[in-house]
Amino acid sequence: MSAVLGPIHYWLYEKIQWQEELLSAIKKEAEQAGWLEASGETVLGAEEEKPLEELIDPGNIHGWLQERIRDSETRYAKLAGELLKEEPDRIRKLEEIAFAFGKKHALSGEATAEEAYRQFENCLLNGMPCDRVNRLVKKEEECIVWEETKDLHKEYWIREEADPQIYRRLRQQIMAGILWETGYQVSGDGKTYEIRKQGT
């Protein structure tokens, strides 16, 4: 990544903020359901609401963003893990929250498969751009296939003694929500994923 603050850094920061918005939604629902005590500690840190240029260390742009990713990923695993450790059946509610969150950011019915893939890339946090997590392997008018070359989320969930599959289940629901109005479906086996028009 460039040592000068540029578009790629703002793009990555927006992805971090997007995940923070999801954590905030989960925490809010958990508090309302009585699963989590409301406290002064917030999932959505106040500093993340400020413009990037007011927060970032200009002398350590890469390191600063990497630390924000680590922090967000750790808190995501910790929050979901703690909620499900007490009652595993809460996963259904978390999936509902994730789906609703995806619908909040849904694409229009006219979106193409390529636009759907681009939306996933623009929203879902997958480490730093230099990690090159997703590799496009097939691109057609109504079908996109990509390969996840590495799992950067698993280590955070294991460290918090939570099942990494929870992350994948919630991400699947987010993607389904994003595609809600498009007529496309997304499927995957944890390694290879496909966006395809229903009925094709």
N, C-alpha and C positions, 0 to 999 in steps of 0.2 A: 504493500500500500504506500501511497505517496506520503512524504513527510510534511506536505503542505495541505491544510484543510481544504477539501474539495468535495464534489458531488458524491463520490463513493462513500465518504465518511457520513454525510447527511443521510444517505440511503441506508447505511447500516444502523445508524442511530434511530431512524424511524422503525426499523425492524425490532430493535430493542424496546422501543416505546410500545410497539404493537403487542409484544409479549407481556409487558408490564400492564397493559390495559386488560389482557386476559386474566392475569393474576389478581388484579383488582376486582374483576367480576366474580371470580371464584371466591375470593375472600368475603366479598359483600354477601353473596348467597349463603355462604357457610355461617356467617354471623347471624343472618336473618333466620336460618334454620336452627340456630342454637348449637351448632357444631363447634363453633370457634368463638372464644370470648373477644368482644370488641375491646381494643386496647389502643394505647397511644402509638404503638408500633404499626406502621403502615406498609403494605405490600408495594404500593406505588410510591416510591421515594419522591419527596418534594423536588429534589434537585433534578430529577429526570424530566420534570415538566418545563424546565427552563430551556431556552435555545442552546443548541450545542456549543456555539462559540463562547457562551458565558460559562461553560462548565469544563470544557476539555483543556487538558494540559498541552499547549501548542508544541512543547518540546518533547512530548511523548504521546503522540496521537494514537499510534498503534497499540501501545501498552494500555492507555486509558480505555479505549474501546474494548479491548480484550478483557479487561477487568470488569467492565460493565456487563459483558456477556456472561462471564463466570458468575457474577453476583446474581443476575436474573435467572440463570439456569439452576443455580443452587437453591434459590428461594422457591422456584417453581416445583422442584423435586421435593423439597422439604414440606411445602404447603400441602400438595396433593398426597404425599406419603403419609403425613400425620393424620389427615382427614380419613384416609382409607384404612390406616392401621387400626383405628378404633372401630370402624364399621365398613368392611369391604363392599357391602351392597351400595354404598354411596357412589360407587363408580357410575351408576346409571344417571344420577343427578349431575355428576361432573361432565358426563358425556352430553347431557342436555344443555348445560351451560356452554360447553365448547361448540356445540352445533349452533346455538343461538348467537354466539359470538361470531362464528363464521358468516351466518346470515346477515348480521349487522354490516358486514363488509362484502356482501354478495356482489357478484358480477351481474350485469344485465343479461337478459335472455338472448341478446344478439352476440354475446362474446364467443370468440373462437377458442379452439383447443389451445392454440399458442398463447392467447391472452390469459387463459386460465392458468397455464403453467407459469407465465410471467407474474401473475398475481401471487401465486404460491411463493415464487422466488422473492417477490417484493415484501412479503409479509412474514413468512415463517423464518425464524432465526435458525441459522445453520452455521454457526461459528463465524470466522473471519472470511472475507472474500478469497484470501490466499489459500484457504483450506480446500476450496474447489470440491465441495461435498457432492453436488449433483452434476451428473454428466448426461447430456441429452444423447439418446441413442436412436430415436426414431421420431420423425416429424412429418405428419401428414395433415391434410386439411381438417379431419375430424378425429385425429388421434395423435397423442404425444406420449412417448415412452422415455423415461429417464432412469438412470441407475444411481443409487445412493452409494458413493464410493467408501464412505466411512460413517460410523455412528458416533457423533460427538456429544450426544445427550446421555448415553448409557452410563458413563462414569459418574455423572452428577447424581443420578438416581440410585446407583449402587452405594455411593458414599453416604447418601441419606437413608440407606436401608429401605429403599422403595423399589418396586418392580418397574424396570424400564419399559415394560409393555404398556404400562399406564400412559406413558408419554405418547406412544404410538396410537393407542386407542383414542386419546383426546385429539391428537393431530388429525386423525382420520375424520373425526366428526367436524373439526374446524374446516377441513377441505371440502367436506360434503356440504357444509353450510354455505361456503363461498360459491359453490356450484349450483346452489338451490334452484335458481331460475334459468339455468343455461341449457338444461337437457343433457348435460355431461355427467358422467360418473367417474370417480377415481378409485382405483384398486391397487393393491400392492402386497408384497410378501415380506417387507422389511428390507429388501434389497433393490428390487425393480418395481417401478410404479408406472401406472398407465392412466391417462385421461382419455376417455372414449365417449363418443356420442351414443346415447342409449339407443339400442335397436340396430347398431351397426356391427 
